[in-house]
Amino acid sequence: MIDFNNKTVFKLKQDSDYADKVAALLLPDEQVIDSYSSLRDGVVFTSKRIIALNVQGLTGSKKDFTSMPYKNIVAYSVETSGTFDLDSELELYFSSLGKVRFEFSGKTAIVEISKHISENAL
């Protein structure tokens, strides 16, 4: 599970192939919007929720999936990349869970993701 006390995830890079790792969890009418990965962990944004995958152990055979529905987001903050600072950030505040923070490096569809969050959370 995401460590809600630590409130951060490793820097994530866009990785369209990473969505395959959560394909078995998707509902029939759920589509992948975008996916990002770090070394082994990653995040997949779908039409209904955010799925975070934490790969555990030396072999990586143990996996922890955390599903965070957009409907439970009460507030969020987006920091886009700039000229010299190419990283962007997304902070999500979930009712009764707390804050989750994702840091992205490189190309990120952060504006499109924030629009999708707004459509589903507001």
N, CA, C and O atoms as a GROMACS GRO file, in nm:
protein
  488
    1MET      N    1   0.085  -0.119   0.000
    1MET     CA    2   0.000   0.000   0.000
    1MET      C    3   0.088   0.123   0.000
    1MET      O    4   0.200   0.121   0.051
    2ILE      N    5   0.037   0.228  -0.056
    2ILE     CA    6   0.110   0.354  -0.055
    2ILE      C    7   0.131   0.397   0.089
    2ILE      O    8   0.040   0.387   0.172
    3ASP      N    9   0.249   0.445   0.119
    3ASP     CA   10   0.278   0.495   0.253
    3ASP      C   11   0.222   0.637   0.262
    3ASP      O   12   0.286   0.732   0.217
    4PHE      N   13   0.103   0.651   0.321
    4PHE     CA   14   0.039   0.782   0.330
    4PHE      C   15   0.110   0.873   0.428
    4PHE      O   16   0.086   0.994   0.427
    5ASN      N   17   0.197   0.820   0.513
    5ASN     CA   18   0.275   0.903   0.603
    5ASN      C   19   0.396   0.963   0.533
    5ASN      O   20   0.434   1.076   0.562
    6ASN      N   21   0.456   0.888   0.440
    6ASN     CA   22   0.571   0.936   0.366
    6ASN      C   23   0.529   1.038   0.260
    6ASN      O   24   0.601   1.134   0.234
    7LYS      N   25   0.414   1.017   0.201
    7LYS     CA   26   0.351   1.110   0.109
    7LYS      C   27   0.429   1.135  -0.020
    7LYS      O   28   0.412   1.241  -0.080
    8THR      N   29   0.511   1.045  -0.062
    8THR     CA   30   0.581   1.066  -0.188
    8THR      C   31   0.606   0.933  -0.258
    8THR      O   32   0.609   0.827  -0.196
    9VAL      N   33   0.623   0.940  -0.387
    9VAL     CA   34   0.656   0.825  -0.470
    9VAL      C   35   0.780   0.864  -0.549
    9VAL      O   36   0.801   0.982  -0.575
   10PHE      N   37   0.861   0.767  -0.587
   10PHE     CA   38   0.980   0.797  -0.667
   10PHE      C   39   0.940   0.874  -0.793
   10PHE      O   40   0.824   0.869  -0.836
   11LYS      N   41   1.036   0.943  -0.852
   11LYS     CA   42   1.008   1.016  -0.976
   11LYS      C   43   0.964   0.920  -1.084
   11LYS      O   44   1.028   0.817  -1.109
   12LEU      N   45   0.855   0.953  -1.146
   12LEU     CA   46   0.792   0.866  -1.245
   12LEU      C   47   0.815   0.919  -1.385
   12LEU      O   48   0.814   1.040  -1.408
   13LYS      N   49   0.837   0.827  -1.478
   13LYS     CA   50   0.851   0.863  -1.620
   13LYS      C   51   0.737   0.798  -1.697
   13LYS      O   52   0.691   0.689  -1.662
   14GLN      N   53   0.693   0.864  -1.802
   14GLN     CA   54   0.586   0.809  -1.884
   14GLN      C   55   0.630   0.675  -1.941
   14GLN      O   56   0.741   0.660  -1.993
   15ASP      N   57   0.539   0.576  -1.930
   15ASP     CA   58   0.570   0.440  -1.973
   15ASP      C   59   0.439   0.373  -2.014
   15ASP      O   60   0.369   0.318  -1.929
   16SER      N   61   0.406   0.378  -2.141
   16SER     CA   62   0.278   0.326  -2.188
   16SER      C   63   0.265   0.175  -2.168
   16SER      O   64   0.154   0.124  -2.157
   17ASP      N   65   0.376   0.103  -2.161
   17ASP     CA   66   0.372  -0.042  -2.141
   17ASP      C   67   0.339  -0.081  -1.998
   17ASP      O   68   0.298  -0.194  -1.972
   18TYR      N   69   0.357   0.012  -1.904
   18TYR     CA   70   0.335  -0.020  -1.762
   18TYR      C   71   0.188  -0.053  -1.733
   18TYR      O   72   0.160  -0.125  -1.638
   19ALA      N   73   0.097  -0.001  -1.812
   19ALA     CA   74  -0.047  -0.027  -1.792
   19ALA      C   75  -0.079  -0.176  -1.800
   19ALA      O   76  -0.177  -0.220  -1.741
   20ASP      N   77   0.002  -0.252  -1.872
   20ASP     CA   78  -0.021  -0.397  -1.883
   20ASP      C   79  -0.013  -0.466  -1.747
   20ASP      O   80  -0.075  -0.570  -1.727
   21LYS      N   81   0.063  -0.409  -1.654
   21LYS     CA   82   0.080  -0.471  -1.522
   21LYS      C   83  -0.047  -0.466  -1.438
   21LYS      O   84  -0.060  -0.544  -1.343
   22VAL      N   85  -0.140  -0.377  -1.471
   22VAL     CA   86  -0.266  -0.368  -1.394
   22VAL      C   87  -0.387  -0.407  -1.478
   22VAL      O   88  -0.501  -0.390  -1.434
   23ALA      N   89  -0.365  -0.457  -1.596
   23ALA     CA   90  -0.475  -0.489  -1.688
   23ALA      C   91  -0.578  -0.584  -1.627
   23ALA      O   92  -0.697  -0.571  -1.654
   24ALA      N   93  -0.534  -0.677  -1.547
   24ALA     CA   94  -0.627  -0.774  -1.486
   24ALA      C   95  -0.721  -0.709  -1.386
   24ALA      O   96  -0.826  -0.765  -1.355
   25LEU      N   97  -0.686  -0.592  -1.335
   25LEU     CA   98  -0.769  -0.523  -1.236
   25LEU      C   99  -0.874  -0.432  -1.297
   25LEU      O  100  -0.966  -0.389  -1.228
   26LEU      N  101  -0.861  -0.404  -1.425
   26LEU     CA  102  -0.951  -0.307  -1.488
   26LEU      C  103  -1.091  -0.363  -1.509
   26LEU      O  104  -1.109  -0.481  -1.540
   27LEU      N  105  -1.189  -0.276  -1.490
   27LEU     CA  106  -1.328  -0.312  -1.516
   27LEU      C  107  -1.353  -0.314  -1.666
   27LEU      O  108  -1.276  -0.254  -1.741
   28PRO      N  109  -1.459  -0.381  -1.712
   28PRO     CA  110  -1.485  -0.389  -1.856
   28PRO      C  111  -1.498  -0.253  -1.925
   28PRO      O  112  -1.457  -0.238  -2.040
   29ASP      N  113  -1.555  -0.153  -1.856
   29ASP     CA  114  -1.574  -0.021  -1.917
   29ASP      C  115  -1.468   0.080  -1.874
   29ASP      O  116  -1.486   0.200  -1.894
   30GLU      N  117  -1.357   0.034  -1.817
   30GLU     CA  118  -1.250   0.121  -1.768
   30GLU      C  119  -1.138   0.128  -1.870
   30GLU      O  120  -1.091   0.025  -1.918
   31GLN      N  121  -1.094   0.250  -1.905
   31GLN     CA  122  -0.986   0.268  -2.001
   31GLN      C  123  -0.865   0.332  -1.934
   31GLN      O  124  -0.879   0.411  -1.840
   32VAL      N  125  -0.748   0.298  -1.982
   32VAL     CA  126  -0.624   0.358  -1.934
   32VAL      C  127  -0.606   0.493  -2.001
   32VAL      O  128  -0.618   0.506  -2.123
   33ILE      N  129  -0.578   0.595  -1.920
   33ILE     CA  130  -0.552   0.729  -1.971
   33ILE      C  131  -0.402   0.747  -1.995
   33ILE      O  132  -0.360   0.793  -2.101
   34ASP      N  133  -0.321   0.710  -1.894
   34ASP     CA  134  -0.177   0.722  -1.906
   34ASP      C  135  -0.113   0.638  -1.796
   34ASP      O  136  -0.177   0.607  -1.696
   35SER      N  137   0.012   0.601  -1.815
   35SER     CA  138   0.082   0.523  -1.714
   35SER      C  139   0.226   0.570  -1.702
   35SER      O  140   0.288   0.617  -1.798
   36TYR      N  141   0.279   0.555  -1.580
   36TYR     CA  142   0.412   0.604  -1.546
   36TYR      C  143   0.481   0.502  -1.458
   36TYR      O  144   0.416   0.431  -1.382
   37SER      N  145   0.614   0.494  -1.468
   37SER     CA  146   0.688   0.400  -1.385
   37SER      C  147   0.817   0.462  -1.335
   37SER      O  148   0.870   0.557  -1.393
   38SER      N  149   0.865   0.406  -1.224
   38SER     CA  150   1.000   0.436  -1.175
   38SER      C  151   1.081   0.309  -1.198
   38SER      O  152   1.061   0.244  -1.301
   39LEU      N  153   1.168   0.273  -1.111
   39LEU     CA  154   1.248   0.152  -1.134
   39LEU      C  155   1.159   0.029  -1.149
   39LEU      O  156   1.164  -0.040  -1.251
   40ARG      N  157   1.078  -0.001  -1.047
   40ARG     CA  158   0.987  -0.115  -1.054
   40ARG      C  159   0.843  -0.074  -1.024
   40ARG      O  160   0.750  -0.138  -1.072
   41ASP      N  161   0.825   0.032  -0.947
   41ASP     CA  162   0.692   0.077  -0.908
   41ASP      C  163   0.633   0.165  -1.017
   41ASP      O  164   0.703   0.210  -1.108
   42GLY      N  165   0.504   0.190  -1.007
   42GLY     CA  166   0.442   0.275  -1.107
   42GLY      C  167   0.301   0.316  -1.071
   42GLY      O  168   0.246   0.273  -0.970
   43VAL      N  169   0.245   0.399  -1.157
   43VAL     CA  170   0.110   0.453  -1.139
   43VAL      C  171   0.039   0.450  -1.273
   43VAL      O  172   0.096   0.486  -1.376
   44VAL      N  173  -0.087   0.406  -1.270
   44VAL     CA  174  -0.169   0.403  -1.390
   44VAL      C  175  -0.293   0.487  -1.363
   44VAL      O  176  -0.365   0.464  -1.266
   45PHE      N  177  -0.318   0.583  -1.450
   45PHE     CA  178  -0.438   0.666  -1.443
   45PHE      C  179  -0.540   0.607  -1.538
   45PHE      O  180  -0.514   0.594  -1.658
   46THR      N  181  -0.657   0.572  -1.486
   46THR     CA  182  -0.763   0.516  -1.569
   46THR      C  183  -0.880   0.613  -1.574
   46THR      O  184  -0.874   0.722  -1.517
   47SER      N  185  -0.984   0.574  -1.642
   47SER     CA  186  -1.102   0.659  -1.652
   47SER      C  187  -1.180   0.664  -1.521
   47SER      O  188  -1.266   0.751  -1.505
   48LYS      N  189  -1.152   0.575  -1.425
   48LYS     CA  190  -1.226   0.570  -1.300
   48LYS      C  191  -1.143   0.591  -1.174
   48LYS      O  192  -1.196   0.629  -1.070
   49ARG      N  193  -1.011   0.566  -1.183
   49ARG     CA  194  -0.930   0.569  -1.063
   49ARG      C  195  -0.781   0.578  -1.096
   49ARG      O  196  -0.741   0.578  -1.212
   50ILE      N  197  -0.703   0.586  -0.991
   50ILE     CA  198  -0.558   0.581  -1.000
   50ILE      C  199  -0.516   0.450  -0.935
   50ILE      O  200  -0.558   0.420  -0.823
   51ILE      N  201  -0.434   0.372  -1.003
   51ILE     CA  202  -0.384   0.247  -0.948
   51ILE      C  203  -0.234   0.260  -0.932
   51ILE      O  204  -0.161   0.279  -1.029
   52ALA      N  205  -0.188   0.249  -0.806
   52ALA     CA  206  -0.045   0.253  -0.778
   52ALA      C  207   0.003   0.110  -0.754
   52ALA      O  208  -0.062   0.033  -0.683
   53LEU      N  209   0.114   0.076  -0.814
   53LEU     CA  210   0.171  -0.058  -0.800
   53LEU      C  211   0.306  -0.048  -0.730
   53LEU      O  212   0.396   0.023  -0.776
   54ASN      N  213   0.317  -0.120  -0.618
   54ASN     CA  214   0.441  -0.125  -0.542
   54ASN      C  215   0.494  -0.267  -0.552
   54ASN      O  216   0.437  -0.360  -0.495
   55VAL      N  217   0.604  -0.285  -0.625
   55VAL     CA  218   0.665  -0.416  -0.641
   55VAL      C  219   0.758  -0.439  -0.522
   55VAL      O  220   0.844  -0.356  -0.492
   56GLN      N  221   0.740  -0.553  -0.455
   56GLN     CA  222   0.812  -0.578  -0.330
   56GLN      C  223   0.904  -0.699  -0.342
   56GLN      O  224   0.885  -0.785  -0.428
   57GLY      N  225   1.004  -0.704  -0.256
   57GLY     CA  226   1.094  -0.818  -0.249
   57GLY      C  227   1.202  -0.816  -0.355
   57GLY      O  228   1.199  -0.735  -0.448
   58LEU      N  229   1.297  -0.906  -0.340
   58LEU     CA  230   1.409  -0.913  -0.434
   58LEU      C  231   1.367  -0.962  -0.571
   58LEU      O  232   1.416  -0.912  -0.673
   59THR      N  233   1.276  -1.057  -0.575
   59THR     CA  234   1.236  -1.114  -0.704
   59THR      C  235   1.125  -1.034  -0.771
   59THR      O  236   1.104  -1.046  -0.892
   60GLY      N  237   1.055  -0.953  -0.694
   60GLY     CA  238   0.946  -0.874  -0.750
   60GLY      C  239   0.820  -0.953  -0.772
   60GLY      O  240   0.729  -0.907  -0.841
   61SER      N  241   0.812  -1.073  -0.716
   61SER     CA  242   0.692  -1.155  -0.736
   61SER      C  243   0.576  -1.109  -0.647
   61SER      O  244   0.460  -1.136  -0.678
   62LYS      N  245   0.608  -1.040  -0.538
   62LYS     CA  246   0.503  -0.987  -0.450
   62LYS      C  247   0.473  -0.844  -0.493
   62LYS      O  248   0.563  -0.760  -0.505
   63LYS      N  249   0.345  -0.817  -0.516
   63LYS     CA  250   0.304  -0.685  -0.564
   63LYS      C  251   0.189  -0.632  -0.479
   63LYS      O  252   0.101  -0.707  -0.438
   64ASP      N  253   0.192  -0.503  -0.452
   64ASP     CA  254   0.085  -0.438  -0.378
   64ASP      C  255   0.017  -0.337  -0.471
   64ASP      O  256   0.083  -0.247  -0.524
   65PHE      N  257  -0.113  -0.352  -0.490
   65PHE     CA  258  -0.191  -0.262  -0.574
   65PHE      C  259  -0.277  -0.174  -0.484
   65PHE      O  260  -0.348  -0.224  -0.397
   66THR      N  261  -0.270  -0.043  -0.504
   66THR     CA  262  -0.354   0.050  -0.430
   66THR      C  263  -0.444   0.120  -0.530
   66THR      O  264  -0.397   0.186  -0.623
   67SER      N  265  -0.576   0.106  -0.509
   67SER     CA  266  -0.675   0.168  -0.597
   67SER      C  267  -0.732   0.291  -0.529
   67SER      O  268  -0.783   0.283  -0.417
   68MET      N  269  -0.722   0.405  -0.597
   68MET     CA  270  -0.768   0.532  -0.541
   68MET      C  271  -0.871   0.594  -0.635
   68MET      O  272  -0.834   0.658  -0.734
   69PRO      N  273  -1.001   0.576  -0.606
   69PRO     CA  274  -1.105   0.630  -0.694
   69PRO      C  275  -1.103   0.783  -0.695
   69PRO      O  276  -1.080   0.847  -0.592
   70TYR      N  277  -1.126   0.840  -0.812
   70TYR     CA  278  -1.130   0.985  -0.825
   70TYR      C  279  -1.238   1.047  -0.736
   70TYR      O  280  -1.223   1.160  -0.689
   71LYS      N  281  -1.347   0.974  -0.713
   71LYS     CA  282  -1.459   1.029  -0.637
   71LYS      C  283  -1.422   1.058  -0.492
   71LYS      O  284  -1.494   1.132  -0.425
   72ASN      N  285  -1.312   1.002  -0.442
   72ASN     CA  286  -1.269   1.027  -0.305
   72ASN      C  287  -1.169   1.141  -0.292
   72ASN      O  288  -1.122   1.171  -0.182
   73ILE      N  289  -1.136   1.206  -0.402
   73ILE     CA  290  -1.044   1.320  -0.399
   73ILE      C  291  -1.122   1.443  -0.356
   73ILE      O  292  -1.223   1.478  -0.418
   74VAL      N  293  -1.075   1.510  -0.251
   74VAL     CA  294  -1.142   1.631  -0.204
   74VAL      C  295  -1.069   1.757  -0.249
   74VAL      O  296  -1.129   1.864  -0.255
   75ALA      N  297  -0.941   1.746  -0.281
   75ALA     CA  298  -0.863   1.859  -0.333
   75ALA      C  299  -0.738   1.803  -0.401
   75ALA      O  300  -0.694   1.692  -0.371
   76TYR      N  301  -0.683   1.883  -0.493
   76TYR     CA  302  -0.557   1.842  -0.554
   76TYR      C  303  -0.479   1.965  -0.597
   76TYR      O  304  -0.534   2.074  -0.614
   77SER      N  305  -0.349   1.945  -0.615
   77SER     CA  306  -0.259   2.051  -0.656
   77SER      C  307  -0.170   1.999  -0.767
   77SER      O  308  -0.120   1.887  -0.761
   78VAL      N  309  -0.149   2.082  -0.869
   78VAL     CA  310  -0.064   2.045  -0.983
   78VAL      C  311   0.046   2.149  -0.997
   78VAL      O  312   0.020   2.269  -0.994
   79GLU      N  313   0.168   2.101  -1.013
   79GLU     CA  314   0.280   2.189  -1.044
   79GLU      C  315   0.337   2.144  -1.177
   79GLU      O  316   0.388   2.032  -1.189
   80THR      N  317   0.328   2.229  -1.277
   80THR     CA  318   0.376   2.194  -1.410
   80THR      C  319   0.527   2.218  -1.420
   80THR      O  320   0.586   2.286  -1.336
   81SER      N  321   0.587   2.161  -1.522
   81SER     CA  322   0.730   2.180  -1.544
   81SER      C  323   0.756   2.320  -1.600
   81SER      O  324   0.667   2.383  -1.657
   82GLY      N  325   0.879   2.365  -1.581
   82GLY     CA  326   0.917   2.496  -1.630
   82GLY      C  327   1.033   2.486  -1.727
   82GLY      O  328   1.064   2.379  -1.778
   83THR      N  329   1.097   2.599  -1.752
   83THR     CA  330   1.208   2.604  -1.845
   83THR      C  331   1.329   2.527  -1.795
   83THR      O  332   1.388   2.447  -1.868
   84PHE      N  333   1.366   2.550  -1.668
   84PHE     CA  334   1.484   2.484  -1.612
   84PHE      C  335   1.448   2.366  -1.522
   84PHE      O  336   1.527   2.273  -1.507
   85ASP      N  337   1.331   2.371  -1.464
   85ASP     CA  338   1.283   2.262  -1.378
   85ASP      C  339   1.186   2.178  -1.460
   85ASP      O  340   1.070   2.218  -1.478
   86LEU      N  341   1.231   2.065  -1.510
   86LEU     CA  342   1.150   1.984  -1.600
   86LEU      C  343   1.058   1.886  -1.529
   86LEU      O  344   0.982   1.813  -1.593
   87ASP      N  345   1.063   1.886  -1.396
   87ASP     CA  346   0.978   1.797  -1.318
   87ASP      C  347   0.842   1.861  -1.294
   87ASP      O  348   0.829   1.983  -1.287
   88SER      N  349   0.740   1.776  -1.280
   88SER     CA  350   0.607   1.823  -1.242
   88SER      C  351   0.558   1.738  -1.126
   88SER      O  352   0.608   1.627  -1.103
   89GLU      N  353   0.461   1.790  -1.053
   89GLU     CA  354   0.412   1.722  -0.933
   89GLU      C  355   0.261   1.724  -0.929
   89GLU      O  356   0.195   1.814  -0.980
   90LEU      N  357   0.208   1.620  -0.866
   90LEU     CA  358   0.064   1.609  -0.845
   90LEU      C  359   0.042   1.568  -0.700
   90LEU      O  360   0.089   1.463  -0.658
   91GLU      N  361  -0.029   1.651  -0.624
   91GLU     CA  362  -0.066   1.619  -0.487
   91GLU      C  363  -0.216   1.598  -0.482
   91GLU      O  364  -0.293   1.681  -0.528
   92LEU      N  365  -0.255   1.485  -0.424
   92LEU     CA  366  -0.396   1.449  -0.414
   92LEU      C  367  -0.432   1.436  -0.267
   92LEU      O  368  -0.358   1.376  -0.190
   93TYR      N  369  -0.546   1.492  -0.229
   93TYR     CA  370  -0.595   1.483  -0.092
   93TYR      C  371  -0.721   1.399  -0.094
   93TYR      O  372  -0.822   1.437  -0.153
   94PHE      N  373  -0.714   1.284  -0.028
   94PHE     CA  374  -0.826   1.190  -0.025
   94PHE      C  375  -0.900   1.200   0.107
   94PHE      O  376  -0.839   1.213   0.213
   95SER      N  377  -1.033   1.193   0.100
   95SER     CA  378  -1.112   1.194   0.222
   95SER      C  379  -1.076   1.072   0.306
   95SER      O  380  -1.074   0.960   0.256
   96SER      N  381  -1.048   1.095   0.431
   96SER     CA  382  -1.016   0.995   0.534
   96SER      C  383  -0.887   0.917   0.509
   96SER      O  384  -0.854   0.829   0.589
   97LEU      N  385  -0.813   0.946   0.403
   97LEU     CA  386  -0.685   0.878   0.380
   97LEU      C  387  -0.566   0.970   0.400
   97LEU      O  388  -0.466   0.930   0.459
   98GLY      N  389  -0.577   1.090   0.351
   98GLY     CA  390  -0.466   1.182   0.359
   98GLY      C  391  -0.414   1.222   0.222
   98GLY      O  392  -0.485   1.214   0.122
   99LYS      N  393  -0.287   1.265   0.220
   99LYS     CA  394  -0.227   1.319   0.099
   99LYS      C  395  -0.137   1.217   0.032
   99LYS      O  396  -0.064   1.143   0.098
  100VAL      N  397  -0.144   1.214  -0.100
  100VAL     CA  398  -0.054   1.133  -0.182
  100VAL      C  399   0.013   1.228  -0.281
  100VAL      O  400  -0.051   1.314  -0.340
  101ARG      N  401   0.143   1.210  -0.297
  101ARG     CA  402   0.219   1.298  -0.387
  101ARG      C  403   0.292   1.214  -0.491
  101ARG      O  404   0.360   1.117  -0.459
  102PHE      N  405   0.276   1.256  -0.616
  102PHE     CA  406   0.346   1.191  -0.727
  102PHE      C  407   0.438   1.294  -0.791
  102PHE      O  408   0.396   1.406  -0.819
  103GLU      N  409   0.562   1.255  -0.815
  103GLU     CA  410   0.659   1.341  -0.883
  103GLU      C  411   0.691   1.279  -1.018
  103GLU      O  412   0.722   1.160  -1.027
  104PHE      N  413   0.684   1.361  -1.123
  104PHE     CA  414   0.706   1.314  -1.259
  104PHE      C  415   0.829   1.382  -1.317
  104PHE      O  416   0.853   1.500  -1.292
  105SER      N  417   0.906   1.307  -1.394
  105SER     CA  418   1.019   1.367  -1.464
  105SER      C  419   0.998   1.348  -1.613
  105SER      O  420   0.936   1.252  -1.657
  106GLY      N  421   1.049   1.442  -1.689
  106GLY     CA  422   1.035   1.432  -1.834
  106GLY      C  423   0.894   1.464  -1.881
  106GLY      O  424   0.819   1.535  -1.814
  107LYS      N  425   0.861   1.411  -1.995
  107LYS     CA  426   0.731   1.437  -2.058
  107LYS      C  427   0.618   1.380  -1.973
  107LYS      O  428   0.617   1.261  -1.940
  108THR      N  429   0.523   1.465  -1.938
  108THR     CA  430   0.409   1.425  -1.856
  108THR      C  431   0.285   1.496  -1.905
  108THR      O  432   0.288   1.616  -1.933
  109ALA      N  433   0.176   1.424  -1.915
  109ALA     CA  434   0.048   1.483  -1.955
  109ALA      C  435  -0.026   1.532  -1.831
  109ALA      O  436  -0.142   1.499  -1.810
  110ILE      N  437   0.043   1.612  -1.749
  110ILE     CA  438  -0.012   1.654  -1.619
  110ILE      C  439  -0.137   1.739  -1.633
  110ILE      O  440  -0.228   1.729  -1.550
  111VAL      N  441  -0.145   1.823  -1.735
  111VAL     CA  442  -0.264   1.907  -1.755
  111VAL      C  443  -0.384   1.820  -1.791
  111VAL      O  444  -0.494   1.841  -1.740
  112GLU      N  445  -0.363   1.723  -1.880
  112GLU     CA  446  -0.472   1.633  -1.918
  112GLU      C  447  -0.517   1.548  -1.800
  112GLU      O  448  -0.637   1.524  -1.782
  113ILE      N  449  -0.422   1.504  -1.719
  113ILE     CA  450  -0.456   1.426  -1.600
  113ILE      C  451  -0.537   1.511  -1.502
  113ILE      O  452  -0.636   1.464  -1.446
  114SER      N  453  -0.496   1.635  -1.482
  114SER     CA  454  -0.569   1.722  -1.389
  114SER      C  455  -0.709   1.753  -1.440
  114SER      O  456  -0.802   1.764  -1.360
  115LYS      N  457  -0.727   1.766  -1.571
  115LYS     CA  458  -0.861   1.786  -1.626
  115LYS      C  459  -0.949   1.664  -1.600
  115LYS      O  460  -1.067   1.677  -1.566
  116HIS      N  461  -0.891   1.547  -1.616
  116HIS     CA  462  -0.966   1.424  -1.592
  116HIS      C  463  -1.004   1.411  -1.445
  116HIS      O  464  -1.115   1.369  -1.413
  117ILE      N  465  -0.912   1.446  -1.356
  117ILE     CA  466  -0.942   1.444  -1.212
  117ILE      C  467  -1.057   1.540  -1.182
  117ILE      O  468  -1.148   1.507  -1.107
  118SER      N  469  -1.052   1.659  -1.240
  118SER     CA  470  -1.160   1.757  -1.219
  118SER      C  471  -1.293   1.706  -1.267
  118SER      O  472  -1.394   1.722  -1.199
  119GLU      N  473  -1.295   1.643  -1.383
  119GLU     CA  474  -1.420   1.590  -1.438
  119GLU      C  475  -1.482   1.484  -1.348
  119GLU      O  476  -1.605   1.471  -1.342
  120ASN      N  477  -1.399   1.409  -1.277
  120ASN     CA  478  -1.450   1.298  -1.196
  120ASN      C  479  -1.461   1.331  -1.047
  120ASN      O  480  -1.532   1.262  -0.975
  121ALA      N  481  -1.392   1.433  -1.001
  121ALA     CA  482  -1.393   1.464  -0.858
  121ALA      C  483  -1.486   1.581  -0.823
  121ALA      O  484  -1.531   1.593  -0.709
  122LEU      N  485  -1.515   1.665  -0.920
  122LEU     CA  486  -1.598   1.784  -0.889
  122LEU      C  487  -1.745   1.757  -0.914
  122LEU      O  488  -1.828   1.846  -0.894
   0.00000   0.00000   0.00000
